[in-house]
Structures are given as structure tokens and as C-alpha cells.
Amino acid sequence: MQKAIRLVKYLTGIARLRTKLIRDLSDYQNVVWLSGVPQERGCFTRARGQDEEHEPDEWLEVQNRREPKLPNVPPQCEDWPIQSALRAKSDLPGLLPETTREVQNPDWCEGADEPKTVPRTERLVDHPEIPARSKSLRLKSHVGNSPILSGGKRR
């Protein structure tokens, strides 16, 4: 029994040597203050007092909210939106000035060496069927070498 106690003390001592002792909050990488927890539905902290819905040993609870589903892109615009901008909250998603589509190869025939489809680059300005709201989008910025067309703020 004495050997087991000494072994535990020895292993505890080694663990203390490897662990940095932090005595000041500014030494932590991240600090969460309970006063910083929003006073909204789905957020609870015991620091604000008792709550009948929570157990006495619960100190913090933050419930996840579901992200709203993205609205559908109109069928005529499916190839044009900038995919990375669809979840942007500050601006409307932009439309690409050009897109590449796979189209039937007119030179293709059964048994030929030609591919069945070929890429075709199309320009947004050549598509009058894109809704008027999309046409009024203006050149806003550049990502890499590709300009982004964007509109005003979301409401």
C-alpha cells in the first residue's frame, strides 16, 4: 500500500513539473466573464441568480440556434452567384460577371474522339433573362482577378 501511495505522489509531482501554474487571468489565452453572457433566451448563468428551470450546480448554459435556411436562388441565376458570398450577412450575394457551363459538343458523334460536352464561357451582360434587380448590381470589389458584382445592404 505504501508503494502505491509513493507512486501516486511521484506521478503527481511529475505532472506538476510539466504543468504551467497560472496565477493571473491575463496569462490565459481566453477568458470568459459570466457578466459577458448575453441576457437572451437560451443563455443562462448562475451569476445572475437562481432560476427555476436550471439545477443548482449549473453555472453556464448557452443553447445553439439553428442557422436559417438560405433562400433559393432563382433558376435563371443558379450559375451566377458567388458561392462564398451566399452566407454573407452584411451585403447581398454578388453575381459573377462570367460563368463556365458544360454544353453539348456540336462536333460530337458516337465513337468519335471528341468529348460529348465542352466548356462555354458566358457573360452576365449577355443574359437579359437575369432579373432586373440582378442587372442593376454594380462593380464593387475584386477577389483575386475576378471582379464581384454586388448590390446594397441586406434588410
ROMI-267346 format. One record per residue: residue number from 1; residue in one letter; x, z, y of N, C-alpha, C, O in turn. Coordinates in steps of 0.2 Angstrom, whole numbers. Atoms other than C-alpha are relative to their C-alpha. Last residue first. Layout:
ROMI-267346
   i aa   n_X   n_Z   n_Y  ca_X  ca_Z  ca_Y   c_X   c_Z   c_Y   o_X   o_Z   o_Y
 NUM  A     X     Z     Y     X     Z     Y     X     Z     Y     X     Z     Y
...
end
This chain:
ROMI-267346
   i aa   n_X   n_Z   n_Y  ca_X  ca_Z  ca_Y   c_X   c_Z   c_Y   o_X   o_Z   o_Y
 155  R     5    -4    -3  -163  -225   221    -2     5    -5    -6     9    -4
 154  R     5    -1     5  -147  -234   216    -5     5     4    -3     9     8
 153  K     1    -7     3  -136  -239   231    -6     0    -5   -11    -3    -3
 152  G     0    -7    -3  -134  -257   236     0     5    -5     1     5   -11
 151  G     5    -1    -5  -129  -273   227     1     7     3     6    10     3
 150  S     4    -7     0  -114  -278   217    -5     0     6    -4    -3    11
 149  L     5     1    -5  -104  -294   212    -4     6     0    -6     9    -6
 148  I     7    -3     2   -88  -290   204    -5    -1     6    -4     0    11
 147  P     4    -3    -5   -72  -301   206    -7     3    -3    -9     0    -8
 146  S     7     2     0   -61  -303   191    -4     3     5    -5     9     5
 145  N     1     6    -3   -43  -303   193    -7    -2     1    -8    -7     4
 144  G    -5     5     3   -41  -285   188     0    -6     5     1    -5    11
 143  V    -2    -4     6   -57  -276   194     5    -5    -3     3   -10    -6
 142  H    -3     3     5   -61  -283   212     3     5    -6     5    10    -4
 141  S    -7    -2     1   -73  -277   225     3    -4    -6     0    -9    -8
 140  K    -2    -7    -2   -89  -280   233     7     1    -1    10     4     4
 139  L    -7    -1     2   -95  -299   233     2     7     2     2     8     8
 138  R    -6     3    -4  -113  -299   237     6     2    -3     6     7    -7
 137  L    -6    -5     0  -129  -297   227     6    -3     3     7   -10     3
 136  S    -2    -2    -7  -143  -308   234     6     5    -1     8     8     5
 135  K    -4     5    -4  -144  -318   218     2     3     7     7     0     9
 134  S    -7     1     3  -148  -303   207     4    -5     5    10    -4     6
 133  R    -4    -6    -2  -163  -298   218     7    -1    -2    12     2     1
 132  A    -2     0    -7  -169  -316   217     4     6     2     9     6     6
 131  P     4    -3    -5  -169  -315   198     2     0     7     8     1     8
 130  I    -2    -7    -1  -157  -326   188    -5     2     6    -5    -1    11
 129  E     5    -4     3  -167  -343   185     2     8     0    -2    12    -2
 128  P     5    -2    -4  -157  -352   198    -5     5    -3    -9     8     0
 127  H     5    -2     4  -141  -352   187    -6     3     5    -6     9     6
 126  D     3     6     3  -127  -362   194    -6     2    -4    -9    -3    -7
 125  V     3     4    -6  -122  -348   206    -3    -6    -3    -8    -9     1
 124  L     6    -3    -2  -119  -337   190    -3    -4     6   -10    -5     6
 123  R    -1    -3    -7  -105  -349   184    -7     3     2   -12     0     1
 122  E     6     1    -4  -105  -354   165     1     4     7     3    10     6
 121  T     0    -5    -5   -90  -355   154    -5    -2     5    -6    -8     7
 120  R     2     4    -7   -93  -364   138     0     5     5    -4    10     4
 119  P     2    -4    -6   -85  -358   121    -1    -5     6     2   -10     7
 118  V    -5     0    -4   -87  -370   106    -1     5     6    -7     5     8
 117  T     2    -2    -7   -98  -369    91     6     0     4    12     0     2
 116  K     8     1    -1   -98  -378    74    -2     2     7    -6    -1    10
 115  P     4    -6     0   -79  -380    75    -7    -1     1    -9    -5     5
 114  E     2    -3    -6   -72  -397    72    -3     6    -1    -7     7    -6
 113  D    -5    -5    -2   -63  -401    56    -2     3     6     1     9     8
 112  A    -5     2    -5   -78  -411    50     4     6     1     3    12     0
 111  G    -7     2     3   -87  -407    33     5    -2     5    10    -4     3
 110  E    -1    -4     6  -105  -406    41     7    -3    -3     7   -10    -3
 109  C     4     3     5  -104  -413    59     2     3    -7     8     6    -7
 108  W     0    -2     7   -98  -406    75    -5    -3    -5   -10    -5    -3
 107  D    -4     5     5   -95  -417    90     0     3    -7     3     0   -11
 106  P     3     7     1  -109  -409   100     4    -5    -4     1    -9    -7
 105  N    -5     5    -1  -102  -391    97    -4    -7    -1    -6    -9    -6
 104  Q     0     5     6  -117  -379    98     5    -6     2     5    -8     8
 103  V     6     5     0  -114  -366   112     2    -5    -6     8    -5    -8
 102  E    -1     5     6  -104  -350   112    -6    -4     0   -12    -2    -1
 101  R     5     0     5  -106  -342   130     3    -5    -6     6   -10    -5
 100  T    -2     5     6   -92  -337   142    -5     0    -5    -6     6    -8
  99  T     1    -2     7   -98  -329   158     2    -5    -5     1   -11    -3
  98  E     0     5     5   -94  -331   177    -1     3    -7     1     9    -8
  97  P     1     7    -3   -98  -322   193     1    -6    -5    -2   -11    -4
  96  L    -6     4     0  -101  -306   183    -1    -7     3    -6   -10     2
  95  L     0     6     5  -115  -296   188     6    -4     1     9    -4     6
  94  G    -1     7    -3  -114  -279   196    -1    -5    -6    -2    -4   -12
  93  P    -5     4     4  -123  -263   190     1    -7     3    -3   -10     5
  92  L     4     4     5  -132  -254   204     6    -4    -4    11    -5    -1
  91  D     2     6    -2  -121  -241   213    -4    -4    -6    -4    -2   -12
  90  S     0     0    -7  -118  -222   212    -2    -7     2    -5    -8     8
  89  K     5    -3    -3  -123  -218   194     0    -1     8    -6     0    11
  88  A    -2    -3    -7  -113  -230   185    -6     3     3   -11     0     3
  87  R     1    -7    -1  -119  -232   167     2     3     6     2     9     7
  86  L     7    -1     2  -121  -251   167    -1     8     1    -7     9     3
  85  A     3    -2    -6  -104  -253   176    -7     2    -1   -11     4     3
  84  S    -3    -7    -2   -93  -254   161    -4     3     5    -3     9     7
  83  Q     2    -5     5  -105  -268   154     3     7     2    -1    12     1
  82  I    -6    -3     2  -103  -279   169    -1     6    -4    -4    11    -1
  81  P    -2    -7    -3  -120  -288   169     7     2    -2    10     0    -8
  80  W    -3    -1    -7  -121  -307   166     3     7     2     7     7     6
  79  D    -7     1     0  -124  -311   148     4     1     6    10     0     6
  78  E    -3    -4     5  -141  -302   147     8    -2     0    11     3    -2
  77  C    -6    -3    -3  -147  -308   164     4     3    -5    10     5    -4
  76  Q    -4     5    -3  -160  -321   158     6     3     3    11    -1     5
  75  P    -3     5     4  -167  -308   146     4    -5     3    10    -7     0
  74  P     4     5     1  -169  -294   159     3    -6    -4     9    -7    -4
  73  V    -2     6    -5  -158  -280   156    -4    -5    -1    -6    -7    -7
  72  N    -2     6     3  -167  -265   148     2    -5     5    -1    -6    10
  71  P     5     5     0  -167  -249   156     3    -6    -3     9    -8    -3
  70  L    -1     5    -5  -154  -236   151    -6    -5     0    -8    -7    -6
  69  K    -2     7     3  -160  -222   141     0    -5     5    -3    -5    10
  68  P     6     5     0  -159  -205   150     2    -7    -3     8    -9    -2
  67  E    -1     5    -5  -145  -194   144    -6    -5     0    -8    -7    -5
  66  R     0     6     2  -152  -179   135     1    -5     5    -2    -5    11
  65  R     5     5    -2  -148  -163   142     1    -6    -3     7    -9    -3
  64  N    -2     7    -2  -136  -150   134    -7    -4     2   -12    -2    -1
  63  Q     4     5     5  -141  -132   134     2    -7     3     2    -8     9
  62  V     1     6    -4  -129  -120   143    -2    -5    -5     1    -7   -10
  61  E     4     5     4  -129  -102   136    -1    -6     5    -4    -5    11
  60  L     0     7    -3  -117   -88   142    -4    -5    -5    -2    -5   -11
  59  W    -2     0    -7  -117   -69   139     0    -7     3    -1    -7     9
  58  E    -1     7    -3  -127   -67   123     2     1     7    -2     4    11
  57  D    -7     2     1  -125   -50   115     1    -7     3     7    -9     2
  56  P    -4    -4    -4  -142   -43   122     8    -2     0    12    -1     4
  55  E    -3    -6     3  -151   -57   114     4     3     5     8     0     9
  54  H    -7     0     2  -159   -70   126     1     7    -3    -1    12    -1
  53  E     0     5     5  -178   -74   129     7     0    -3     8    -4    -8
  52  E     3    -1     6  -181   -58   138     1    -5    -6     0    -3   -12
  51  D     5     6     0  -168   -60   151    -3     1    -7     0     2   -12
  50  Q     3     1     7  -157   -46   157    -5    -6     0    -7    -8     6
  49  G     5    -5     3  -146   -48   172    -3    -1    -6    -2    -6    -9
  48  R     6    -1    -4  -137   -61   182    -5     5    -2   -10     6     1
  47  A    -3    -3    -6  -120   -58   173    -6     0     5    -6     4    10
  46  R     1    -7     0  -129   -61   157     2     3     6    -1     8     8
  45  T    -6    -4     0  -128   -80   160    -2     7     1    -6     9     5
  44  F     1    -7    -1  -141   -93   157     7     3     0    11     1    -4
  43  C    -6    -3    -1  -142  -112   159    -1     8     1    -6     9     5
  42  G    -5     1     5  -156  -122   152     7     3     1    11     2    -4
  41  R     3     0     7  -167  -122   167     5    -2    -5     8    -8    -4
  40  E     4     5     2  -156  -120   182    -3     1    -7     0     5   -11
  39  Q     6    -3     1  -146  -107   191    -6    -5    -1   -10    -6     3
  38  P     6     2    -4  -130  -116   189    -6     4    -2    -7     6    -8
  37  V     5     3     4  -115  -106   181    -7    -2     4    -9     3     7
  36  G     0     8    -1  -102  -104   194    -5    -3    -4    -6    -9    -4
  35  S     4     2    -6  -106   -85   195     0    -7     2    -5    -9     6
  34  L     7     0     2  -100   -84   177    -4    -1     6   -10    -3     6
  33  W     3    -6    -3   -83   -90   183    -7     0    -2   -11    -5    -1
  32  V     7     1    -1   -75  -102   171    -2     6     3    -2    11    -1
  31  V     4    -6    -1   -56  -103   172    -7    -1     2    -8    -5     6
  30  N     7     0    -3   -45  -117   166    -3     7     0    -2    11    -5
  29  Q     1     7    -1   -26  -119   163    -7    -1     3    -8    -4     8
  28  Y     4     4     4   -24  -100   164    -1    -7     2    -1    -8     8
  27  D    -5     3     5    -9   -93   174    -4    -4    -6    -1    -8    -9
  26  S    -3     7    -2   -20   -91   189     4    -3    -5     6    -9    -4
  25  L     4     6     1   -30   -78   179     3    -6     3     1   -12     0
  24  D     3     2    -6   -15   -66   179    -4    -6    -2    -2   -11    -5
  23  R     3    -5    -3    -9   -56   164    -3    -1     7    -6     3    10
  22  I     2     2    -6    -6   -69   151    -3     6     4    -8     9     1
  21  L     4    -5    -2     5   -65   136    -2    -2     7     2    -2    12
  20  K    -1    -2    -7    12   -80   129    -5     5     2   -11     3     1
  19  T     6     1    -5    10   -80   110     2     2     7     5     8     8
  18  R     2     8    -1    25   -84    98    -5    -1     6    -6    -6     8
  17  L    -6     3    -3    33   -66   100    -2    -7     1     1   -10     6
  16  R     0    -2    -7    15   -58    97     6    -4     4     6    -6    10
  15  A     5     3    -4    13   -68    81     0     2     8    -1    -3    12
  14  I    -2     7    -1    30   -62    75    -5    -4     4    -4    -8     8
  13  G    -5     0    -5    24   -44    78     3    -7     1     4    -9     7
  12  T     3    -1    -6     8   -46    69     5    -1     6     4    -4    11
  11  L     3     6    -2    17   -53    54    -3     0     7    -3    -5    11
  10  Y    -6     5    -1    29   -38    54    -3    -7     2    -1   -10     7
   9  K    -3    -1    -7    14   -26    56     5    -5     2     6    -7     7
   8  V     5     1    -5     4   -34    42     4     1     7     3    -3    11
   7  L     0     7     0    20   -34    30    -5    -2     6    -3    -7    10
   6  R    -6     2    -3    23   -15    34     0    -8     1     2   -11     6
   5  I     0    -2    -7     5   -11    30     6    -3     4     5    -5     9
   4  A     5     4    -3     6   -21    14    -1     1     7    -1    -3    11
   3  K    -3     7    -1    22   -13     9    -5    -4     3    -3    -8     8
   2  Q    -4     0    -6    14     4    12     4    -6     1     5    -8     7
   1  M     4     0    -6     0     0     0     4     0     6     3    -4    11
end
